[in-house]
Structures are given as structure tokens and as C-alpha cells.
Amino acid sequence: MDALLIERWLEGAPFLSSADEASPAAARDALRSMASAHGLGAEAIAEMVLVVSELTTNQLRHARFGRIAFRAIERDGVPGIEIIAADRGPGIEDPTAALLSLPRTTGSLGAGVASVLKFSHEVDFDVRMGEGTCVWARRFARPVSRRREVAVLSRPIVGEPRSGDDATFFRRDDLLYVAIADGLGHGGPAREAASAAIEVVRRPFADHHEVFARTHEALANTRGAVMTLVEIDESAKVVMQTAVGNVSAMVVGKGGVRTFIAPSLVLGPQRDVVRGKTRTERHQLSSPYDIVLLFSDGLTTKTRLDVRDEVVRAHPLCIAHHLLEQFGRDSDDATVVVVA
């Protein structure tokens, strides 16, 4: 794997490397210093130190090129710290077992991940099988208003070292943006197209239609990609979706399932002009616990999630794992993003 994912995950934040047995101690000291300066209490700092220890130790034991960074954050006037741990390891082989502290396959990343959930207020995951893992763990000085957690889980088609899909999520104030791009075909050229699309999404834009027009131009010399972009307004309780091609998005809640549709176009090589052909759908979220799903066509068209299923009460990464195991196709790259 090249450096692209780690650079995207860390977004230029100063980081410490998990290079040797002294690394966890150095990370703990850095965390204590920042958390104390930012006004967190002794109990919160002590529990965050445990989170840092678990993440750095996991990187040393099971991954490669581990990096850990810290950011001072604030919500509702309450100070907090975000811990970002990124690596180029094999990914979390059995996410459900890791998060629930169940027995796992020896040698796979995952030990201690359950304690990261226990001592954090919110945790996001981006797990790319065979490529790397990033964990964002947030802890505040005291409880704050809830925001949805996110999990990305992706695996390549058998025989390829990395997926031809790419995905991202990022927050801007109360807005959460999530996107999946699926490059046509498999392997390196497909990933090149998908990653080029995702990099366009991550740049500032006025509206969804501008994103798709820019992406269409940016992919002109690639094999092309299909993509879906979802915007969730946490304060207004609204989700908006725009898509091109067969990358699916749906909202699952007590009010039922809302499936979004998309025109059969490809971003990049085809001559069709995308501007004017994309359509943004808007859906009111009925509950703070509505689940938003995005997935590539590596999952079957029968992919469904029932609010009566026990798994919907688990962390988004467990939900993503459930969907990939139940509906994933071995004949294609598969990526699923869960926001819950």
C-alpha cells in the first residue's frame, strides 16, 4: 500500500510513530500533556491513556508503519481530545470478535479494540483488508450531545492486493459527508480511478452537482468510476444523497427503509455530460438512531438490514461486518459504510 490512506487519515496532523517498545510510553506522555492543557480531568485522562496504550501496542504487534496523533476538540462548549491511530497493517480480520472481546484468529489486529470503545465517547473506524486501519477515538471532559459514529469496511476481490473501491467520510461543523467510489473493473487501475474521485470529494465544494461535474473531469484519463455521496445534517436531521451508477445508499429506521436511486452513468471516460443529469434526493431522518448505509456492488442487490435484528444495536463496524459477511460477493471488490 502506498502512503495515500495514512496521509488522508491523518490530514497533516503531527504524529508519533509506533516504531519500537518505547513508542507506547511516548504516546501516553504526549496524550497526558495535551489532555491536561485542554482541561480534561484526571479520570478522563487515565482512561484515554489506556486507549492510547491499546492502540499503539496493537500497531506494534500486528501492523506496519503505525502512526498516532492527537487533536484538541470541543463540542457544546466541552473540551475533548481525539486520538487518531493509523497503520498499514492487514486490517481487523474479525471486527465483531474484536469489538466484543470474543476469541479471534491469532495474528490479526484486534486485541484491545473493545477497551477503546469502553473508554471513549465515540469511535470511528476505517478498515481496509490487506491495506490498513484507522481508528478515531473521541473523549470529552463530560458527556456531550451524541453524533453518529461511522465505520468503513472494505475488502478486495480474491487475488488482488487492494480493492478497486475507495471511500471517505469527514465532518464540517454539523455536517457529515460520506462517499464511496467504485472504479470500473478491479486492481490498480480501478483503484486509481476510485481514489481520484474520492480526492475530489474531499475538496471544498458548493453543492453535490459541482462535486460530480468536477469528478467527471478529473477522471477523464482513467477507466472511470461510479460514486455515491451522502450528506447528513445532524442538527436538521436530514440526509441528502447524490449518485451515479450502482453504488447503493439507504436509510434504515423504525419508519422503514428508504432506498435512493441513481442514473446509469459513469464518471470519467464516457462523453455524456454529468452536470444536469445528477439528482439530489432529500430524506428526513425520523430518529437519531436511523442507520445510513452505503455499499458498492460487491454486495448483492438483496442487501438489507432489519431494525429488529440484534446487530443494529451494535457499533457500526459490527453492522458493516454483518452486511459484508451476509451479502458480500467473492467475485468483486466490496465496500460498505455504516453511519449509526
Buried (B, 14 or more C-beta within 10 A) or exposed (E): BEEBBBEBBBEEBEBBBBEEEEBBEBBBEBBBEBBEEBEBEEEBBEBBBBBBBBBBBBBBBBBEBBBBBBBBBEBEEBBBBBBBBBBBBBBBBBBBBBBBBEEBEEEBBBBBBBBBBEBBBBBBBBBBBBBBBBBBBBBBBEEBEEBBBBBBBBBBBEEBEBBBBBBBBBBEEEBBBBBBBBBBBBBEBBBBBBBBBBBBBBEEBEEBBBBBBBBBEBBEEBBBBBBBBBBBBBEEBBBBBBBBBEBBBBBBBEBEBBEBEBEEBBBBBEEEEBEEBBBBBEBEBBEEBBBBBBBBBBBBEEBBBEBEEEBBEBBBBBBBBBBBEBBBEEEBBBBBBBBB
